[in-house]
Amino acid sequence: MNHYFKPKYECAIRILLAKLEVINAELSIELSRTVITGMSGRLKTWESIEKKAARKGYGKADEKALAAICDIAGVRAVCAYMDDVYRVAKALQKHQDLRIVRIKDYLKMPKSSGYRSLHLIIRFTTDDLKDITAEIQLRTIALDFWACLDHQLRYKRGKQEAGLIGEELREYSSVVADLDRKMVELRNRIAAI
């Protein structure tokens, strides 16, 4: 059971990365600047899938559990500016071979940890990948920086240590979000000259 799912999800990741490459090329031509500065994809490990299936109340990671886990395949695109995040999301909505089934806007409503990102849960509609779901995370360079360090500082430590730095990390998240807003303002001022 644990290997049959991989090829379709790996294919889904490659397709999403290709779509993001095309979106980046189109938007970069339209705006005369790079929009997506980096992207990556990952497939959850079987161990992680089994743990998530158990947390969701499934006895084992069978087909029903796999269908309920929306982030087996994950893709992340890092954008230059905050408004680019929404431009990329809007461009993804135009693709006929996938459907956005849920949007988690942690940019407008950050998690209690301070985490900020735009998550799109998509479902493919083509016959080859029918009903395969994946998660696309869109965030800025600054938010990606914060998220990487947050993961390193918080999740690699014990609960007590994580609690001690939690408030400080939330504060820094706000500083990073403010920096993102200021960079868009600066870009717009320069473009108006």
Backbone as a printed PyTorch tensor [residue, N CA C, xyz], in Angstrom:
tensor([[[  0.8120,  -1.1980,   0.0000],
         [  0.0000,   0.0000,   0.0000],
         [  0.8600,   1.2680,   0.0000]],

        [[  1.9780,   1.2270,   0.7110],
         [  2.7150,   2.4700,   0.9090],
         [  3.5150,   2.9510,  -0.3000]],

        [[  3.5360,   2.2140,  -1.4100],
         [  4.2810,   2.6880,  -2.5720],
         [  3.3930,   2.9910,  -3.7710]],

        [[  2.1800,   2.4750,  -3.7910],
         [  1.3410,   2.6640,  -4.9740],
         [  0.9400,   4.1150,  -5.1790]],

        [[  0.8700,   4.8810,  -4.1130],
         [  0.4090,   6.2660,  -4.2110],
         [  1.4790,   7.2000,  -4.7640]],

        [[  2.7510,   6.8620,  -4.6340],
         [  3.8400,   7.7870,  -4.9360],
         [  3.8640,   8.3230,  -6.3640]],

        [[  3.7590,   7.4930,  -7.3870],
         [  3.9000,   8.0500,  -8.7480],
         [  2.8980,   9.1600,  -9.0770]],

        [[  1.6420,   8.9950,  -8.6920],
         [  0.6490,  10.0270,  -9.0010],
         [  0.9340,  11.3200,  -8.2500]],

        [[  1.3070,  11.2150,  -6.9950],
         [  1.5990,  12.4210,  -6.2170],
         [  2.8890,  13.0920,  -6.6920]],

        [[  3.8770,  12.2980,  -7.0740],
         [  5.1060,  12.8760,  -7.6310],
         [  4.8050,  13.5980,  -8.9410]],

        [[  3.9370,  13.0110,  -9.7520],
         [  3.5040,  13.6470, -11.0010],
         [  2.7760,  14.9570, -10.6990]],

        [[  1.9200,  14.9560,  -9.6880],
         [  1.1850,  16.1650,  -9.2990],
         [  2.1640,  17.2820,  -8.9200]],

        [[  3.1990,  16.9520,  -8.1960],
         [  4.2040,  17.9440,  -7.7980],
         [  4.8810,  18.5190,  -9.0340]],

        [[  5.2960,  17.6530,  -9.9680],
         [  5.9670,  18.1280, -11.1840],
         [  5.0510,  19.0390, -11.9970]],

        [[  3.7750,  18.6780, -12.1010],
         [  2.8220,  19.5030, -12.8570],
         [  2.6420,  20.8610, -12.1900]],

        [[  2.4960,  20.8750, -10.8620],
         [  2.3150,  22.1480, -10.1600],
         [  3.5520,  23.0430, -10.2800]],

        [[  4.7300,  22.4450, -10.1970],
         [  5.9540,  23.2340, -10.3600],
         [  6.0450,  23.8160, -11.7770]],

        [[  5.6370,  23.0190, -12.7700],
         [  5.6380,  23.5080, -14.1590],
         [  4.6370,  24.6580, -14.3230]],

        [[  3.4640,  24.5200, -13.7210],
         [  2.4600,  25.5910, -13.7770],
         [  3.0080,  26.8720, -13.1460]],

        [[  3.6760,  26.7320, -12.0230],
         [  4.2510,  27.9030, -11.3570],
         [  5.3500,  28.5390, -12.2050]],

        [[  6.1340,  27.7250, -12.9080],
         [  7.1640,  28.2570, -13.8150],
         [  6.5130,  29.0970, -14.9140]],

        [[  5.4300,  28.5920, -15.4900],
         [  4.7300,  29.3100, -16.5550],
         [  4.1190,  30.5960, -16.0050]],

        [[  3.4690,  30.4960, -14.8460],
         [  2.8780,  31.6870, -14.2190],
         [  3.9590,  32.7290, -13.9490]],

        [[  5.1030,  32.2920, -13.4460],
         [  6.1920,  33.2200, -13.1780],
         [  6.6540,  33.8960, -14.4640]],

        [[  6.8000,  33.1250, -15.5310],
         [  7.2410,  33.6950, -16.8070],
         [  6.2250,  34.7240, -17.3150]],

        [[  4.9590,  34.3800, -17.2780],
         [  3.9110,  35.2950, -17.7630],
         [  3.8520,  36.5750, -16.9360]],

        [[  3.8370,  36.4250, -15.6140],
         [  3.7670,  37.6110, -14.7550],
         [  5.0460,  38.4380, -14.8200]],

        [[  6.1760,  37.7730, -14.9510],
         [  7.4490,  38.4920, -15.0410],
         [  7.5100,  39.3370, -16.3060]],

        [[  6.9700,  38.8310, -17.4200],
         [  6.9020,  39.6120, -18.6600],
         [  5.9380,  40.7770, -18.4720]],

        [[  4.7660,  40.4830, -17.9160],
         [  3.7390,  41.5200, -17.7130],
         [  4.2300,  42.6470, -16.8040]],

        [[  4.9540,  42.2940, -15.7330],
         [  5.3520,  43.2810, -14.7260],
         [  6.7970,  43.7730, -14.8790]],

        [[  7.5300,  43.1880, -15.8160],
         [  8.9460,  43.5380, -16.0560],
         [  9.8210,  43.3210, -14.8220]],

        [[  9.5380,  42.2490, -14.1010],
         [ 10.3550,  41.8780, -12.9350],
         [ 10.0370,  40.4290, -12.5620]],

        [[ 10.9190,  39.8230, -11.8130],
         [ 10.7050,  38.4540, -11.3540],
         [  9.6410,  38.4520, -10.2660]],

        [[  8.7050,  37.5270, -10.3700],
         [  7.6210,  37.4370,  -9.3910],
         [  7.8820,  36.3030,  -8.4020]],

        [[  8.2050,  35.1260,  -8.8970],
         [  8.5130,  33.9800,  -8.0310],
         [ 10.0330,  33.8310,  -7.9860]],

        [[ 10.5940,  33.9480,  -6.7960],
         [ 12.0560,  33.8900,  -6.6510],
         [ 12.5610,  32.4780,  -6.3720]],

        [[ 11.6730,  31.6030,  -5.9610],
         [ 12.0710,  30.2260,  -5.6970],
         [ 10.8560,  29.3460,  -5.5240]],

        [[ 11.0280,  28.0610,  -5.8020],
         [  9.9410,  27.1080,  -5.5850],
         [ 10.5120,  25.7280,  -5.3000]],

        [[  9.7240,  24.9500,  -4.5990],
         [ 10.1450,  23.5910,  -4.2660],
         [  8.9080,  22.7250,  -4.0780]],

        [[  9.1070,  21.4430,  -4.1310],
         [  8.0290,  20.4910,  -3.8930],
         [  8.5100,  19.3820,  -2.9890]],

        [[  7.5710,  18.7660,  -2.2940],
         [  7.9310,  17.6360,  -1.4240],
         [  6.7490,  16.6830,  -1.3260]],

        [[  7.0890,  15.4310,  -1.1130],
         [  6.1100,  14.3670,  -0.9010],
         [  6.2410,  13.9210,   0.5480]],

        [[  5.1100,  13.8780,   1.2570],
         [  5.1460,  13.4110,   2.6560],
         [  5.7120,  11.9970,   2.7080]],

        [[  6.4500,  11.7070,   3.7560],
         [  6.9460,  10.3390,   3.9410],
         [  5.7750,   9.4420,   4.3400]],

        [[  5.9300,   8.1640,   4.1120],
         [  4.8720,   7.2230,   4.4770],
         [  4.6170,   7.2730,   5.9850]],

        [[  5.6940,   7.4030,   6.7650],
         [  5.5590,   7.4920,   8.2250],
         [  4.7070,   8.6960,   8.6190]],

        [[  4.9530,   9.8350,   7.9900],
         [  4.1910,  11.0460,   8.2650],
         [  2.7230,  10.8850,   7.8550]],

        [[  2.4930,  10.2200,   6.7380],
         [  1.1240,   9.9600,   6.2760],
         [  0.3830,   9.0830,   7.2820]],

        [[  1.0550,   8.0370,   7.7610],
         [  0.4300,   7.1440,   8.7460],
         [  0.0740,   7.8900,  10.0310]],

        [[  0.9790,   8.7540,  10.4960],
         [  0.7180,   9.5240,  11.7180],
         [ -0.4630,  10.4730,  11.5190]],

        [[ -0.5190,  11.1290,  10.3630],
         [ -1.6150,  12.0590,  10.1040],
         [ -2.9300,  11.3020,   9.9600]],

        [[ -2.9080,  10.1370,   9.3410],
         [ -4.1250,   9.3220,   9.2120],
         [ -4.6330,   8.9350,  10.6020]],

        [[ -3.7270,   8.5800,  11.4960],
         [ -4.1120,   8.2290,  12.8640],
         [ -4.7000,   9.4370,  13.5920]],

        [[ -4.0760,  10.6270,  13.4310],
         [ -4.5980,  11.8370,  14.0680],
         [ -5.9880,  12.1860,  13.5570]],

        [[ -6.2580,  11.8710,  12.2920],
         [ -7.5660,  12.1670,  11.7030],
         [ -8.6060,  11.0900,  12.0280]],

        [[ -8.2010,  10.0530,  12.7670],
         [ -9.1510,   9.0420,  13.2090],
         [ -9.2750,   7.8250,  12.3120]],

        [[ -8.3740,   7.6760,  11.3610],
         [ -8.3850,   6.4860,  10.5090],
         [ -7.5250,   5.4240,  11.1560]],

        [[ -7.9650,   4.2070,  11.1130],
         [ -7.2000,   3.1230,  11.7190],
         [ -5.8790,   2.8800,  11.0180]],

        [[ -5.8790,   3.0690,   9.7140],
         [ -4.6550,   2.8750,   8.9370],
         [ -4.6850,   3.8220,   7.7530]],

        [[ -3.5560,   3.9360,   7.1060],
         [ -3.4480,   4.8290,   5.9480],
         [ -3.8860,   4.0790,   4.6890]],

        [[ -5.1960,   3.9300,   4.5510],
         [ -5.7350,   3.2710,   3.3610],
         [ -6.1960,   4.3190,   2.3510]],

        [[ -6.8810,   3.8860,   1.2820],
         [ -7.3160,   4.8250,   0.2390],
         [ -8.2170,   5.9260,   0.7880]],

        [[ -9.0870,   5.5680,   1.7190],
         [ -9.9860,   6.5560,   2.3150],
         [ -9.1970,   7.6140,   3.0950]],

        [[ -8.2030,   7.1720,   3.8480],
         [ -7.3640,   8.1040,   4.6080],
         [ -6.5460,   8.9770,   3.6710]],

        [[ -5.9850,   8.3800,   2.6180],
         [ -5.1940,   9.1670,   1.6610],
         [ -6.0370,  10.2600,   1.0170]],

        [[ -7.2930,   9.9390,   0.7230],
         [ -8.1870,  10.9260,   0.1120],
         [ -8.4780,  12.0880,   1.0710]],

        [[ -8.4090,  11.8330,   2.3630],
         [ -8.7230,  12.8680,   3.3610],
         [ -7.5190,  13.7350,   3.7250]],

        [[ -6.3340,  13.2920,   3.3590],
         [ -5.1230,  14.0550,   3.6700],
         [ -4.7880,  14.9220,   2.4620]],

        [[ -4.8930,  16.2140,   2.6270],
         [ -4.7840,  17.1490,   1.4940],
         [ -3.3660,  17.5890,   1.1710]],

        [[ -2.4100,  17.2590,   2.0220],
         [ -1.0510,  17.7710,   1.7930],
         [ -0.0040,  16.6720,   1.6320]],

        [[ -0.4170,  15.5380,   1.0570],
         [  0.5730,  14.4900,   0.7600],
         [  1.5940,  15.0440,  -0.2210]],

        [[  1.0970,  15.7490,  -1.2340],
         [  1.9630,  16.4660,  -2.1630],
         [  1.9240,  17.9320,  -1.7790]],

        [[  3.0760,  18.5450,  -1.6810],
         [  3.1360,  19.9540,  -1.3180],
         [  4.1130,  20.7030,  -2.1970]],

        [[  3.7170,  21.9200,  -2.5620],
         [  4.5630,  22.7870,  -3.3750],
         [  4.5980,  24.1490,  -2.7010]],

        [[  5.7700,  24.7700,  -2.7090],
         [  5.9030,  26.1060,  -2.1410],
         [  6.5110,  27.0310,  -3.1890]],

        [[  5.9170,  28.2090,  -3.3250],
         [  6.4830,  29.2520,  -4.1800],
         [  6.7500,  30.4640,  -3.3060]],

        [[  7.9360,  30.9960,  -3.4420],
         [  8.3460,  32.1770,  -2.6860],
         [  8.3450,  33.3650,  -3.6480]],

        [[  7.5760,  34.3660,  -3.2970],
         [  7.3890,  35.5370,  -4.1550],
         [  8.1820,  36.7290,  -3.6330]],

        [[  8.4750,  37.6330,  -4.5520],
         [  9.2340,  38.8240,  -4.1790],
         [  8.4320,  39.7350,  -3.2590]],

        [[  7.1550,  39.9550,  -3.5820],
         [  6.3380,  40.9210,  -2.8520],
         [  5.0160,  40.2960,  -2.4150]],

        [[  4.4300,  40.8860,  -1.3800],
         [  3.1700,  40.4020,  -0.8290],
         [  2.0560,  40.3650,  -1.8780]],

        [[  1.9270,  41.4180,  -2.6870],
         [  0.8530,  41.4150,  -3.6840],
         [  1.0880,  40.3760,  -4.7730]],

        [[  2.3530,  39.9600,  -4.9530],
         [  2.6460,  38.8900,  -5.9100],
         [  2.0630,  37.5510,  -5.4600]],

        [[  2.0110,  37.3400,  -4.1570],
         [  1.4220,  36.1050,  -3.6220],
         [ -0.0120,  35.9620,  -4.1420]],

        [[ -0.7680,  37.0360,  -4.0490],
         [ -2.1630,  36.9980,  -4.5040],
         [ -2.2620,  36.9450,  -6.0320]],

        [[ -1.3050,  37.5480,  -6.7390],
         [ -1.2780,  37.4600,  -8.2070],
         [ -1.0980,  36.0040,  -8.6450]],

        [[ -0.1830,  35.3070,  -7.9980],
         [  0.0750,  33.9070,  -8.3410],
         [ -1.1550,  33.0610,  -8.0290]],

        [[ -1.7780,  33.2920,  -6.8870],
         [ -2.9960,  32.5370,  -6.5220],
         [ -4.0950,  32.7740,  -7.5490]],

        [[ -4.2650,  34.0100,  -7.9740],
         [ -5.2920,  34.3360,  -8.9720],
         [ -4.9890,  33.6340, -10.2980]],

        [[ -3.7270,  33.6080, -10.6830],
         [ -3.3360,  32.9340, -11.9310],
         [ -3.5980,  31.4270, -11.8470]],

        [[ -3.3710,  30.8310, -10.6860],
         [ -3.6380,  29.3950, -10.5160],
         [ -5.1160,  29.0830, -10.6650]],

        [[ -5.9710,  29.9960, -10.2240],
         [ -7.4200,  29.7770, -10.3110],
         [ -7.9050,  29.6770, -11.7470]],

        [[ -7.1480,  30.1860, -12.6910],
         [ -7.5470,  30.1670, -14.0980],
         [ -7.2760,  28.8310, -14.7820]],

        [[ -6.5330,  27.9550, -14.1430],
         [ -6.1820,  26.6640, -14.7580],
         [ -7.3740,  25.7060, -14.6970]],

        [[ -7.7790,  25.2390, -15.8590],
         [ -8.9680,  24.3950, -15.9810],
         [ -8.7670,  22.9720, -15.4480]],

        [[ -7.5290,  22.5140, -15.3650],
         [ -7.2660,  21.1330, -14.9610],
         [ -7.0930,  20.9630, -13.4540]],

        [[ -7.3240,  22.0430, -12.7200],
         [ -7.3280,  21.9210, -11.2610],
         [ -8.3700,  22.8630, -10.6910]],

        [[ -8.7870,  22.5230,  -9.4940],
         [ -9.8140,  23.3150,  -8.8060],
         [ -9.3200,  23.6090,  -7.3990]],

        [[ -9.4190,  24.8560,  -7.0020],
         [ -9.0450,  25.2200,  -5.6280],
         [-10.2420,  24.8990,  -4.7440]],

        [[-10.0330,  23.9720,  -3.8130],
         [-11.1380,  23.5330,  -2.9530],
         [-11.1530,  24.2370,  -1.6000]],

        [[-10.0040,  24.8050,  -1.2140],
         [ -9.9700,  25.5340,   0.0560],
         [ -8.7860,  26.4970,   0.0410]],

        [[ -9.0060,  27.6500,   0.6140],
         [ -7.9440,  28.6440,   0.7650],
         [ -7.7790,  28.9260,   2.2500]],

        [[ -6.5510,  28.8200,   2.7250],
         [ -6.2310,  29.1750,   4.1080],
         [ -5.3290,  30.4040,   4.0320]],

        [[ -5.8980,  31.5600,   4.3270],
         [ -5.1660,  32.8100,   4.2050],
         [ -4.5670,  33.2040,   5.5460]],

        [[ -3.3640,  32.6900,   5.7960],
         [ -2.6520,  33.0220,   7.0220],
         [ -1.8980,  34.3500,   6.8820]],

        [[ -2.0380,  35.0150,   5.7290],
         [ -1.4860,  36.3610,   5.5790],
         [ -2.4210,  37.3560,   6.2560]],

        [[ -3.7080,  37.1870,   5.9900],
         [ -4.7080,  38.0790,   6.5950],
         [ -5.0330,  37.6760,   8.0280]],

        [[ -4.9870,  36.3920,   8.3090],
         [ -5.2730,  35.8630,   9.6520],
         [ -4.1360,  34.9150,  10.0570]],

        [[ -3.0110,  35.4650,  10.5600],
         [ -1.8640,  34.6160,  10.9220],
         [ -2.2310,  33.5910,  11.9970]],

        [[ -1.4910,  32.4810,  11.9780],
         [ -1.6540,  31.4870,  13.0430],
         [ -1.1950,  32.1120,  14.3610]],

        [[ -1.6020,  31.5210,  15.4600],
         [ -1.2410,  32.0660,  16.7770],
         [  0.2720,  32.0950,  16.9840]],

        [[  1.0010,  31.2510,  16.2640],
         [  2.4650,  31.2300,  16.3610],
         [  3.1070,  32.4220,  15.6640]],

        [[  2.3230,  33.0950,  14.7970],
         [  2.8650,  34.1760,  13.9900],
         [  3.0830,  33.7570,  12.5430]],

        [[  2.8970,  32.4750,  12.2480],
         [  3.1000,  31.9530,  10.8950],
         [  2.1710,  32.6420,   9.9080]],

        [[  2.7400,  33.0530,   8.7570],
         [  1.9820,  33.7390,   7.7110],
         [  2.3210,  33.1220,   6.3630]],

        [[  1.2750,  32.7910,   5.6210],
         [  1.4320,  32.2110,   4.2980],
         [  0.0380,  32.0770,   3.6940]],

        [[ -0.0380,  31.9090,   2.3980],
         [ -1.3080,  31.6280,   1.7420],
         [ -1.2580,  30.1780,   1.2880]],

        [[ -2.1930,  29.3680,   1.7870],
         [ -2.2420,  27.9520,   1.4240],
         [ -3.4530,  27.7020,   0.5370]],

        [[ -3.2140,  27.0570,  -0.5870],
         [ -4.2860,  26.6620,  -1.4880],
         [ -4.3370,  25.1430,  -1.5130]],

        [[ -5.4850,  24.5850,  -1.1890],
         [ -5.6800,  23.1500,  -1.3410],
         [ -6.3350,  22.9720,  -2.7080]],

        [[ -5.6550,  22.2370,  -3.5770],
         [ -6.1780,  22.0680,  -4.9360],
         [ -6.5110,  20.5950,  -5.1850]],

        [[ -7.4200,  20.3920,  -6.1090],
         [ -7.7600,  19.0390,  -6.5610],
         [ -7.6470,  19.0330,  -8.0790]],

        [[ -6.9470,  18.0550,  -8.5960],
         [ -6.8230,  17.9090, -10.0450],
         [ -8.1340,  17.3870, -10.6130]],

        [[ -8.4610,  17.8250, -11.8220],
         [ -9.7150,  17.4050, -12.4620],
         [ -9.4770,  16.5440, -13.7000]],

        [[ -8.2230,  16.3730, -14.1020],
         [ -7.9210,  15.5530, -15.2750],
         [ -8.0600,  14.0760, -14.9340]],

        [[ -8.3340,  13.2590, -15.9440],
         [ -8.5310,  11.8170, -15.7230],
         [ -7.3250,  11.1530, -15.0750]],

        [[ -6.1180,  11.5220, -15.5170],
         [ -4.9040,  10.8840, -14.9930],
         [ -4.7030,  11.1090, -13.4950]],

        [[ -5.0890,  12.2770, -13.0210],
         [ -4.8690,  12.6160, -11.6120],
         [ -6.1860,  12.9040, -10.8870]],

        [[ -7.2590,  12.3890, -11.4100],
         [ -8.5890,  12.6460, -10.8630],
         [ -8.5840,  12.5000,  -9.3390]],

        [[ -9.0480,  13.5380,  -8.6730],
         [ -9.2280,  13.5640,  -7.2220],
         [ -7.9370,  13.5480,  -6.4070]],

        [[ -6.7930,  13.7590,  -7.0390],
         [ -5.5520,  13.9180,  -6.2750],
         [ -5.5600,  15.3390,  -5.7170]],

        [[ -5.3190,  15.4730,  -4.4230],
         [ -5.2420,  16.7980,  -3.8080],
         [ -3.7890,  17.1160,  -3.4680]],

        [[ -3.5160,  18.3910,  -3.4110],
         [ -2.1740,  18.8570,  -3.0550],
         [ -2.3090,  20.2190,  -2.3950]],

        [[ -1.2690,  20.6130,  -1.6930],
         [ -1.2470,  21.9180,  -1.0510],
         [ -0.1820,  22.7810,  -1.7090]],

        [[ -0.5710,  24.0110,  -2.0360],
         [  0.3710,  24.9910,  -2.5620],
         [  0.5090,  26.0790,  -1.5080]],

        [[  1.7360,  26.3280,  -1.0850],
         [  2.0130,  27.3960,  -0.1280],
         [  2.6660,  28.5470,  -0.8740]],

        [[  2.1210,  29.7310,  -0.6950],
         [  2.6570,  30.9370,  -1.3230],
         [  3.0170,  31.9290,  -0.2260]],

        [[  4.2490,  32.4140,  -0.2570],
         [  4.6580,  33.4210,   0.7150],
         [  5.7970,  34.2480,   0.1500]],

        [[  6.1460,  35.3040,   0.8610],
         [  7.2100,  36.1910,   0.4150],
         [  8.5710,  35.6820,   0.8900]],

        [[  9.6100,  36.3140,   0.3610],
         [ 10.9750,  35.9810,   0.7780],
         [ 11.1300,  36.1980,   2.2790]],

        [[ 10.6330,  37.3190,   2.7680],
         [ 10.7650,  37.6480,   4.1920],
         [  9.9960,  36.6510,   5.0580]],

        [[  8.7840,  36.2860,   4.6290],
         [  7.9910,  35.3260,   5.4060],
         [  8.6090,  33.9340,   5.3550]],

        [[  9.2350,  33.5970,   4.2510],
         [  9.9150,  32.3090,   4.1350],
         [ 11.1070,  32.2620,   5.0790]],

        [[ 11.8330,  33.3620,   5.1530],
         [ 12.9550,  33.4920,   6.0850],
         [ 12.4690,  33.2530,   7.5180]],

        [[ 11.3730,  33.9510,   7.8980],
         [ 10.8320,  33.8010,   9.2470],
         [ 10.4010,  32.3570,   9.5040]],

        [[  9.6780,  31.7620,   8.5560],
         [  9.1600,  30.4060,   8.7450],
         [ 10.2880,  29.3840,   8.9000]],

        [[ 11.3510,  29.5470,   8.1210],
         [ 12.4910,  28.6250,   8.2250],
         [ 13.1580,  28.7160,   9.5940]],

        [[ 13.3610,  29.9510,  10.0520],
         [ 13.9960,  30.1200,  11.3600],
         [ 13.0650,  29.7180,  12.5020]],

        [[ 11.7730,  29.9950,  12.3480],
         [ 10.7920,  29.5690,  13.3490],
         [ 10.8450,  28.0520,  13.5020]],

        [[ 10.8580,  27.3580,  12.3900],
         [ 10.8980,  25.8880,  12.4240],
         [ 12.1720,  25.4160,  13.1270]],

        [[ 13.2820,  26.0410,  12.7750],
         [ 14.5610,  25.6690,  13.3680],
         [ 14.5950,  25.9550,  14.8680]],

        [[ 14.0890,  27.1140,  15.2710],
         [ 14.1590,  27.5220,  16.6730],
         [ 13.0990,  26.8590,  17.5490]],

        [[ 11.8910,  26.7040,  16.9960],
         [ 10.7820,  26.2220,  17.8060],
         [ 10.6520,  24.6940,  17.7700]],

        [[ 10.6240,  24.1220,  16.6000],
         [ 10.2700,  22.7100,  16.4790],
         [ 11.4280,  21.7680,  16.7380]],

        [[ 12.6170,  22.2720,  16.7800],
         [ 13.7630,  21.4230,  17.0830],
         [ 14.1120,  21.4780,  18.5710]],

        [[ 13.2840,  22.1560,  19.3590],
         [ 13.5280,  22.3180,  20.7920],
         [ 12.4280,  21.6290,  21.5910]],

        [[ 12.6030,  21.6200,  22.8850],
         [ 11.5810,  21.0940,  23.7700],
         [ 10.4420,  22.0790,  23.9270]],

        [[  9.3260,  21.6220,  24.5040],
         [  8.1400,  22.4770,  24.6660],
         [  8.4240,  23.6950,  25.5360]],

        [[  9.1890,  23.5250,  26.5830],
         [  9.4770,  24.6460,  27.4780],
         [ 10.2790,  25.7270,  26.7470]],

        [[ 11.3310,  25.2950,  26.0210],
         [ 12.1420,  26.2600,  25.2750],
         [ 11.3060,  26.9660,  24.2110]],

        [[ 10.4550,  26.1980,  23.5300],
         [  9.6020,  26.7760,  22.4830],
         [  8.6540,  27.8120,  23.0770]],

        [[  8.1220,  27.5370,  24.2450],
         [  7.2210,  28.4780,  24.9020],
         [  7.9050,  29.7790,  25.2640]],

        [[  9.1550,  29.6950,  25.6690],
         [  9.9110,  30.8860,  26.0520],
         [ 10.1530,  31.8280,  24.8770]],

        [[ 10.3250,  31.2650,  23.6910],
         [ 10.6260,  32.1080,  22.5310],
         [  9.3870,  32.4110,  21.6880]],

        [[  8.2570,  31.8130,  22.0210],
         [  7.0430,  31.9690,  21.2220],
         [  6.5900,  33.4030,  21.0540]],

        [[  6.5480,  34.1530,  22.1420],
         [  6.0920,  35.5430,  22.0760],
         [  7.0330,  36.3880,  21.2250]],

        [[  8.3220,  36.1470,  21.3970],
         [  9.3020,  36.8920,  20.6120],
         [  9.1670,  36.5760,  19.1160]],

        [[  8.9550,  35.3080,  18.7890],
         [  8.7730,  34.9250,  17.3860],
         [  7.5180,  35.5580,  16.7870]],

        [[  6.4380,  35.6270,  17.5610],
         [  5.2100,  36.2910,  17.0770],
         [  5.4800,  37.7680,  16.7930]],

        [[  6.2320,  38.4010,  17.6810],
         [  6.5740,  39.8140,  17.4870],
         [  7.3900,  39.9920,  16.2030]],

        [[  8.3690,  39.1320,  15.9870],
         [  9.2020,  39.2330,  14.7990],
         [  8.3910,  38.9630,  13.5360]],

        [[  7.3790,  38.1050,  13.6390],
         [  6.4900,  37.8500,  12.5040],
         [  5.7920,  39.1390,  12.0790]],

        [[  5.3540,  39.9200,  13.0470],
         [  4.7070,  41.2050,  12.7440],
         [  5.6970,  42.1780,  12.1130]],

        [[  6.9320,  42.1570,  12.5860],
         [  7.9670,  43.0260,  12.0220],
         [  8.2130,  42.6500,  10.5580]],

        [[  8.2790,  41.3510,  10.2840],
         [  8.5040,  40.8720,   8.9190],
         [  7.3250,  41.2560,   8.0190]],

        [[  6.1030,  41.1020,   8.5110],
         [  4.9180,  41.4670,   7.7190],
         [  4.9110,  42.9630,   7.4260]],

        [[  5.3280,  43.7710,   8.3980],
         [  5.4070,  45.2170,   8.1940],
         [  6.4720,  45.5400,   7.1420]],

        [[  7.5930,  44.8550,   7.1950],
         [  8.6480,  45.0280,   6.1930],
         [  8.1130,  44.7000,   4.7980]],

        [[  7.3520,  43.6240,   4.6770],
         [  6.7580,  43.2570,   3.3830],
         [  5.8670,  44.3790,   2.8510]],

        [[  5.0400,  44.9390,   3.7100],
         [  4.1650,  46.0500,   3.2880],
         [  4.9890,  47.2600,   2.8280]],

        [[  6.0410,  47.5790,   3.5730],
         [  6.8890,  48.7200,   3.2240],
         [  7.6180,  48.5010,   1.8950]],

        [[  8.0120,  47.2730,   1.6240],
         [  8.7060,  46.9840,   0.3670],
         [  7.7730,  47.1620,  -0.8270]],

        [[  6.5070,  46.7960,  -0.6850],
         [  5.5300,  47.0220,  -1.7610],
         [  5.3550,  48.5250,  -1.9730]],

        [[  5.2440,  49.2810,  -0.8800],
         [  5.1150,  50.7400,  -0.9860],
         [  6.3330,  51.3490,  -1.6770]],

        [[  7.5160,  50.8950,  -1.3040],
         [  8.7410,  51.4070,  -1.9170],
         [  8.7800,  51.0730,  -3.4030]],

        [[  8.4600,  49.8300,  -3.7480],
         [  8.4210,  49.4260,  -5.1560],
         [  7.4480,  50.3080,  -5.9430]],

        [[  6.2850,  50.5700,  -5.3760],
         [  5.2840,  51.3940,  -6.0510],
         [  5.7530,  52.8400,  -6.2090]],

        [[  6.4440,  53.3750,  -5.1890],
         [  6.9730,  54.7410,  -5.3000],
         [  8.0310,  54.8330,  -6.3980]],

        [[  8.8830,  53.8440,  -6.4560],
         [  9.9410,  53.8290,  -7.4850],
         [  9.3120,  53.7170,  -8.8740]],

        [[  8.2880,  52.8720,  -9.0010],
         [  7.6260,  52.6930, -10.3050],
         [  6.9200,  53.9710, -10.7560]],

        [[  6.4900,  54.7870,  -9.8070],
         [  5.7780,  56.0310, -10.1450],
         [  6.7190,  57.1350, -10.6070]],

        [[  8.0100,  56.9730, -10.3700],
         [  8.9820,  58.0270, -10.7440],
         [  9.1970,  58.0240, -12.2570]]])
